[in-house]
Amino acid sequence: MVKVKVRLLPGTALKWLVLGISVLLFLYIVAIYVYLETPHLRPYQEFFIRLFDFNQEANVPSFFSAILLLATSFLLFLVSFCERNFHRNYWGWIGLGVVFCFLAVDEATSIHEFLIGFFREKFNLSGFFYYAWVVPYGIGIIVLVFMYIPFFLKLDVKMFKLMMLSGLIFVTGAIGFEMLGGRAFEENGLHLRLMIFYTVEELLEMLGVSIFLYSLLDYLSRESRKLSIMFAPKSAYHVVRSRSRTVQDTLFR
Protein backbone atom coordinates (compact mmCIF):
# COMPACT_ATOMS: atom_id res chain seq x y z
CA MET A 1 0.00 0.00 0.00
CA VAL A 2 1.31 3.42 -0.98
CA LYS A 3 0.38 6.34 1.25
CA VAL A 4 1.10 9.96 0.32
CA LYS A 5 0.50 12.68 2.87
CA VAL A 6 0.04 16.30 1.83
CA ARG A 7 0.28 19.02 4.46
CA LEU A 8 -2.35 21.70 3.99
CA LEU A 9 -1.69 25.32 5.03
CA PRO A 10 -4.81 27.25 3.93
CA GLY A 11 -3.75 30.61 5.35
CA THR A 12 -0.31 30.47 3.76
CA ALA A 13 -1.79 29.46 0.41
CA LEU A 14 -4.16 32.45 0.50
CA LYS A 15 -1.31 34.84 1.35
CA TRP A 16 0.74 33.60 -1.62
CA LEU A 17 -2.23 33.91 -3.94
CA VAL A 18 -2.93 37.48 -2.83
CA LEU A 19 0.77 38.26 -3.25
CA GLY A 20 0.69 36.86 -6.79
CA ILE A 21 -2.37 38.97 -7.65
CA SER A 22 -0.69 42.06 -6.20
CA VAL A 23 2.46 41.48 -8.27
CA LEU A 24 0.39 41.15 -11.46
CA LEU A 25 -1.46 44.37 -10.67
CA PHE A 26 1.81 46.21 -9.95
CA LEU A 27 3.35 45.05 -13.24
CA TYR A 28 0.30 46.18 -15.18
CA ILE A 29 0.34 49.62 -13.52
CA VAL A 30 4.05 49.91 -14.36
CA ALA A 31 3.29 48.95 -17.97
CA ILE A 32 0.65 51.68 -18.28
CA TYR A 33 2.96 54.26 -16.69
CA VAL A 34 5.83 53.39 -19.05
CA TYR A 35 3.43 53.54 -22.01
CA LEU A 36 2.31 57.06 -21.07
CA GLU A 37 5.75 58.43 -20.19
CA THR A 38 8.00 56.95 -22.90
CA PRO A 39 6.25 57.20 -26.29
CA HIS A 40 9.56 56.70 -28.16
CA LEU A 41 9.65 53.09 -26.92
CA ARG A 42 6.19 52.25 -28.27
CA PRO A 43 6.91 48.75 -29.76
CA TYR A 44 8.47 47.56 -26.50
CA GLN A 45 5.68 49.13 -24.46
CA GLU A 46 2.99 47.41 -26.49
CA PHE A 47 4.65 44.05 -25.89
CA PHE A 48 4.98 44.73 -22.15
CA ILE A 49 1.37 45.87 -21.85
CA ARG A 50 0.13 42.94 -23.93
CA LEU A 51 1.97 40.61 -21.56
CA PHE A 52 0.35 41.99 -18.38
CA ASP A 53 -2.89 43.63 -19.59
CA PHE A 54 -5.81 42.38 -17.48
CA ASN A 55 -8.13 42.73 -20.48
CA GLN A 56 -6.10 40.53 -22.84
CA GLU A 57 -6.28 36.79 -23.41
CA ALA A 58 -3.37 34.34 -23.60
CA ASN A 59 -1.04 36.37 -21.37
CA VAL A 60 0.30 36.15 -17.80
CA PRO A 61 -2.85 37.28 -15.89
CA SER A 62 -5.15 35.03 -17.94
CA PHE A 63 -2.77 32.09 -17.43
CA PHE A 64 -2.71 32.79 -13.68
CA SER A 65 -6.53 32.91 -13.60
CA ALA A 66 -6.82 29.66 -15.56
CA ILE A 67 -4.44 27.89 -13.18
CA LEU A 68 -6.42 29.22 -10.19
CA LEU A 69 -9.67 27.88 -11.62
CA LEU A 70 -8.11 24.54 -12.52
CA ALA A 71 -6.62 24.17 -9.02
CA THR A 72 -10.03 24.95 -7.51
CA SER A 73 -11.61 22.32 -9.75
CA PHE A 74 -9.04 19.77 -8.59
CA LEU A 75 -9.74 20.55 -4.92
CA LEU A 76 -13.51 20.22 -5.50
CA PHE A 77 -12.99 16.76 -6.96
CA LEU A 78 -10.72 15.95 -4.01
CA VAL A 79 -13.42 17.07 -1.56
CA SER A 80 -15.97 14.92 -3.40
CA PHE A 81 -13.61 11.96 -3.08
CA CYS A 82 -13.28 12.53 0.67
CA GLU A 83 -17.05 13.01 1.11
CA ARG A 84 -17.69 9.76 -0.75
CA ASN A 85 -15.32 7.88 1.55
CA PHE A 86 -17.08 9.39 4.58
CA HIS A 87 -20.40 8.10 3.14
CA ARG A 88 -21.79 11.55 2.51
CA ASN A 89 -23.48 13.11 -0.53
CA TYR A 90 -20.65 14.00 -2.90
CA TRP A 91 -22.42 14.73 -6.20
CA GLY A 92 -22.77 18.45 -5.45
CA TRP A 93 -19.00 18.76 -5.10
CA ILE A 94 -18.49 16.90 -8.38
CA GLY A 95 -20.91 19.28 -10.11
CA LEU A 96 -18.98 22.32 -8.85
CA GLY A 97 -15.74 20.65 -9.95
CA VAL A 98 -17.12 20.32 -13.48
CA VAL A 99 -18.26 23.97 -13.45
CA PHE A 100 -14.82 25.23 -12.41
CA CYS A 101 -13.11 22.95 -14.91
CA PHE A 102 -15.26 24.55 -17.62
CA LEU A 103 -14.42 28.04 -16.31
CA ALA A 104 -10.71 27.18 -16.48
CA VAL A 105 -11.05 26.05 -20.10
CA ASP A 106 -13.13 29.16 -20.85
CA GLU A 107 -10.48 31.41 -19.32
CA ALA A 108 -7.78 29.77 -21.43
CA THR A 109 -9.73 29.64 -24.70
CA SER A 110 -12.25 32.54 -24.35
CA ILE A 111 -15.33 30.46 -25.17
CA HIS A 112 -17.58 33.25 -23.89
CA GLU A 113 -16.17 35.67 -26.48
CA PHE A 114 -17.73 33.60 -29.27
CA LEU A 115 -21.18 34.13 -27.75
CA ILE A 116 -21.05 37.93 -27.85
CA GLY A 117 -21.80 38.43 -31.54
CA PHE A 118 -24.56 35.82 -31.66
CA PHE A 119 -26.52 37.07 -28.63
CA ARG A 120 -25.94 40.76 -29.45
CA GLU A 121 -27.41 40.36 -32.93
CA LYS A 122 -30.09 37.83 -31.96
CA PHE A 123 -31.55 39.98 -29.17
CA ASN A 124 -30.32 43.43 -30.26
CA LEU A 125 -28.39 43.95 -27.02
CA SER A 126 -26.48 47.10 -26.09
CA GLY A 127 -25.54 49.23 -23.10
CA PHE A 128 -24.91 47.11 -20.02
CA PHE A 129 -25.45 44.02 -22.19
CA TYR A 130 -23.00 45.08 -24.91
CA TYR A 131 -20.81 42.14 -23.90
CA ALA A 132 -23.75 39.84 -24.54
CA TRP A 133 -22.21 36.69 -23.03
CA VAL A 134 -23.27 37.98 -19.59
CA VAL A 135 -26.88 37.06 -20.46
CA PRO A 136 -26.51 33.27 -20.86
CA TYR A 137 -23.84 33.07 -18.16
CA GLY A 138 -25.94 35.18 -15.76
CA ILE A 139 -28.97 32.95 -16.34
CA GLY A 140 -26.77 29.91 -15.82
CA ILE A 141 -25.54 31.26 -12.46
CA ILE A 142 -29.11 31.93 -11.27
CA VAL A 143 -30.24 28.43 -12.28
CA LEU A 144 -27.20 26.87 -10.61
CA VAL A 145 -27.82 28.74 -7.34
CA PHE A 146 -31.42 27.54 -7.15
CA MET A 147 -30.43 23.99 -8.02
CA TYR A 148 -27.81 24.03 -5.27
CA ILE A 149 -30.01 25.29 -2.41
CA PRO A 150 -30.33 21.76 -0.91
CA PHE A 151 -26.55 21.37 -1.23
CA PHE A 152 -25.92 24.70 0.52
CA LEU A 153 -28.18 23.69 3.41
CA LYS A 154 -26.01 20.62 4.02
CA LEU A 155 -22.77 22.61 4.23
CA ASP A 156 -21.19 23.43 7.55
CA VAL A 157 -21.65 27.10 8.43
CA LYS A 158 -18.04 28.27 7.96
CA MET A 159 -17.78 26.67 4.53
CA PHE A 160 -21.12 28.16 3.50
CA LYS A 161 -20.09 31.70 4.54
CA LEU A 162 -16.76 31.50 2.72
CA MET A 163 -18.40 30.03 -0.37
CA MET A 164 -21.02 32.79 -0.48
CA LEU A 165 -18.39 35.50 0.08
CA SER A 166 -16.14 34.17 -2.69
CA GLY A 167 -19.09 33.71 -5.04
CA LEU A 168 -20.35 37.25 -4.42
CA ILE A 169 -16.91 38.74 -5.07
CA PHE A 170 -16.41 36.65 -8.22
CA VAL A 171 -19.83 37.40 -9.73
CA THR A 172 -19.53 41.13 -8.90
CA GLY A 173 -16.36 41.20 -10.97
CA ALA A 174 -17.23 38.76 -13.75
CA ILE A 175 -20.78 39.99 -14.39
CA GLY A 176 -21.17 43.35 -12.63
CA PHE A 177 -18.00 45.10 -13.80
CA GLU A 178 -18.19 43.39 -17.19
CA MET A 179 -21.58 45.04 -17.70
CA LEU A 180 -20.18 48.43 -16.63
CA GLY A 181 -17.25 47.94 -18.98
CA GLY A 182 -19.52 46.99 -21.87
CA ARG A 183 -21.52 50.20 -21.55
CA ALA A 184 -18.36 52.29 -21.14
CA PHE A 185 -16.77 50.76 -24.26
CA GLU A 186 -19.89 51.25 -26.37
CA GLU A 187 -20.09 54.92 -25.36
CA ASN A 188 -16.43 56.00 -25.51
CA GLY A 189 -14.28 53.10 -26.74
CA LEU A 190 -11.02 52.33 -24.96
CA HIS A 191 -10.36 54.97 -22.29
CA LEU A 192 -9.26 55.27 -18.68
CA ARG A 193 -12.67 54.51 -17.14
CA LEU A 194 -12.93 51.29 -19.14
CA MET A 195 -9.41 50.29 -18.10
CA ILE A 196 -10.36 50.80 -14.44
CA PHE A 197 -13.51 48.70 -14.90
CA TYR A 198 -11.82 45.71 -16.49
CA THR A 199 -8.89 45.86 -14.06
CA VAL A 200 -11.26 45.77 -11.07
CA GLU A 201 -13.23 43.01 -12.82
CA GLU A 202 -10.22 40.73 -13.15
CA LEU A 203 -8.99 41.55 -9.64
CA LEU A 204 -12.34 40.58 -8.12
CA GLU A 205 -12.47 37.38 -10.16
CA MET A 206 -9.01 36.29 -9.03
CA LEU A 207 -9.67 37.32 -5.43
CA GLY A 208 -13.01 35.48 -5.36
CA VAL A 209 -11.47 32.27 -6.69
CA SER A 210 -8.56 32.60 -4.23
CA ILE A 211 -10.95 32.86 -1.28
CA PHE A 212 -12.91 29.86 -2.54
CA LEU A 213 -9.69 27.87 -2.95
CA TYR A 214 -8.75 28.84 0.62
CA SER A 215 -12.18 27.71 1.86
CA LEU A 216 -11.71 24.30 0.23
CA LEU A 217 -8.27 23.87 1.78
CA ASP A 218 -9.65 24.94 5.15
CA TYR A 219 -12.59 22.53 4.79
CA LEU A 220 -10.27 19.64 3.95
CA SER A 221 -7.94 20.44 6.84
CA ARG A 222 -10.87 20.58 9.31
CA GLU A 223 -12.70 17.52 8.04
CA SER A 224 -9.70 15.30 7.46
CA ARG A 225 -7.37 16.79 10.11
CA LYS A 226 -4.47 15.85 7.88
CA LEU A 227 -5.08 15.02 4.27
CA SER A 228 -3.78 11.66 3.12
CA ILE A 229 -3.96 10.43 -0.45
CA MET A 230 -3.88 6.65 -0.24
CA PHE A 231 -3.79 3.85 -2.79
CA ALA A 232 -5.31 0.89 -1.01
CA PRO A 233 -8.07 -1.74 -1.29
CA LYS A 234 -11.62 -0.40 -1.24
CA SER A 235 -12.25 -1.96 2.18
CA ALA A 236 -9.59 0.31 3.70
CA TYR A 237 -11.83 3.36 3.28
CA HIS A 238 -14.85 2.21 5.28
CA VAL A 239 -14.61 5.08 7.76
CA VAL A 240 -17.48 7.15 9.12
CA ARG A 241 -16.67 10.55 10.63
CA SER A 242 -18.84 12.82 12.73
CA ARG A 243 -20.28 15.79 10.86
CA SER A 244 -19.82 19.49 11.52
CA ARG A 245 -22.89 21.63 12.18
CA THR A 246 -24.56 22.46 8.85
CA VAL A 247 -26.51 25.48 7.62
CA GLN A 248 -29.69 23.37 7.77
CA ASP A 249 -29.00 22.44 11.39
CA THR A 250 -28.50 26.12 12.26
CA LEU A 251 -31.66 27.33 10.55
CA PHE A 252 -34.17 24.59 11.31
CA ARG A 253 -33.07 22.94 14.57
N, C-alpha and C positions, 0 to 999 in steps of 0.2 A: 504494500500500500504506500502510495506517495502522498505526502501531506505538505502543502505549501501554505505558510502563514504570511499574511500581509498586514502590516501595522497601519492602522488608519489614524490620521491626525487631521480631523475636519477643520479646525481653526487655522492650522498652518496652511492647509491647502487653499482656504479662502483668502488668506493674506497674500499668498503667491499669485493667485488669480487677479486680485485687485491691483497688485503691483504690476502685473503684466498689462492690464488694461490701462493703467496710469502711464506706463512707458509708451504704449501705442499712441495715446492721446498727446503726450509731450512731443513725440516725433512728428505727429501730424501738424501740431501748432508750429513747430520749428520749420516744417516744410512750407507752410503758408507764409510765415514771416520772411523766409529766404526768397520766396517767389515775389513778394511785394517789394523787397528792399534791393534785390539784385537782378534787375531785368536783363542785364547783359549776359547772364548765365541761364537764359530761358530753357534750352534743351535739357540741361542737367536738372533744372528745377522741376520740369514737367515729369521727368523720370522719378525724381524723389517724391513728388506729390502723388504720382500714380502708385507708387509703392506703398504709401501709408494713408492714402485718402480713404476715409470711412465710407464714402459713397461709391467706391469702385468695387468691382468683382475681381476675383483671381489675384488678390494681393495679400499682404501680410495680415491686416485686420480681418479680412474675410476668411483666411486660412485659420487664424486663431479662433474665430467664432465657430467655424465648422468643426474644429477639434473639440471645442467646449461642448457642442451639441452631441458629438459622437461619444465623448466620454460620459456625458449624462445618460445617453441611451444605454451604454454598457452597464452603468451602475443600476439603472432601472431593471435591466435583465438579471443582474446579479441579485437585486432585492427580490425579484420574482422567484429566483431559484431558492433563496433562503426561505421565503414565505411558503413555498411548496414543501420544503423539507420540514417546516414546522407545522404542516397540515393546516395551512391557512389559505384563504382565497388569494390566488396570485395572478389571475387573469387581468385584473386592472393594471398591475405593474407592467405586464407584458404589453398591453395596449399602449401605455405611455411610452414604453421603450420603442415601439414601432413608430409612434408619432415623432419622437425626437430623432430617430434614425432618418426619417423622411426630412425633417427640418435640416439635419446635417447635410444630406444630399442636396436639398434645395439651396442651402447657403453656398455650397461648392459649385453648383451648376446653374443657379438662378432660374429654377423652374417657374417661379412666380412671375418673372419678367415676361414670359411667353403669354401669360394670361391677360396682360394689360391691354394690348390692342384689341383682342377679341371682345372682352367685356366692355371696353370703352365704346366701341362701335356698336355692339349689340344693344346696349342699354343707354347709349348717348350720355355717358358719364363725364362729369367735369368737376371743377372746384375741389372740394375735399376728397372726392372720389376720382380725381384725375389719374392717380395710380390705381387702376381699377381692380388689381388683384386683392385689395383689402376687402372687397365685397365677398367673394367666395371664401376667403380665409377667415374673415370675421364671422360669417355664418357658421363655418366649420367649428370655430372656437365656442360659439354659443351652444351649438348642438352637443359638442363634446362635454362641456360643463354640465349640462342637464343630464346627459347619459351617465356622468360620473358622480352624481349626487350620492347614490348608495355607497360608492367606493369611498368618498370623502368622509361619510359618517362612520366608517369603520377604521379610519386613521386615528392614531394617537394624537392628542391635542397639539403637541409641539410640532410634529411633522405637518399637520394640517395648517398651522399658522405660517410656518416657513414656506410651505407650498403655495399658499394663497398670496403671501408677500412677493415671492419670486414671480409668480404668474402675473400679478398686477403690474409689477415693474416691467416685465417683458412685454406685455400687451400694450402698456402705455407707450413704450418706445416703438414696437413693431407696427402697431396699428395707429395709435394716436398721433405720434409725430410724423409718421409716414403720410397721414392725411393732411396735416399742416404743411408738410413739405410739398405735397402734390399741388395744393392750392397756391402756395408761394411760387412754385416753378411755372405754373400756368399763367400767373399774373405778371411776373417779372423775369422769368428765366433764372439762370444761375447768378446768384448774388449772395451777399453776406448773410442775410436772414435765412435763406435756404441752407447755406452751409452750416449754420448753427443748428437748424432743425435736424438735418440728417446726422450731424455729429452727436447730438443728444440722443437721437433715435438709436444709433448703434451702441452708444455707451449704456443706455438702459437695457438693451437686449443682452449685452454681454454681462452686465451686472446681475440681471434677473436670472440668467442661466447659471452664473457663478453661485448665487445664493441657493438655487435649487440643487446644484451639485453638492454644495456644503450640507444641505439638509439631508441628502441621501447618504452621505458619508457619516453624518451624525446619527442617522437612523440605524445604519448598519452597526456602528460602534456601540450603540445602546442596546440593540436587540441581540446582537451576537457576542457582545463583550469584546472578544477579539475575533476578527474575521479569519476563517481558515478555509482555503480552497482545497478540497480533498478528492482524490481519486480512489474510490473504494467500492465494495459491493453495495447494492441497493439497501440491504438490510442494515448497513452501518448508519443510515440516516434516520432511522425511526426514533426521532426525538421530538418530544412535545414540550414547548416552553410556555411559561405564563405570559399573558398578554398585558401590554400597557393599557392605560385608560384611554378609550377612544372618544371621538367627538360625539358619537351616538350615546355613549354612556354618560357623558357630561350633560347633554341636552335633555335626555329622556329618562334618566334614572336618578 
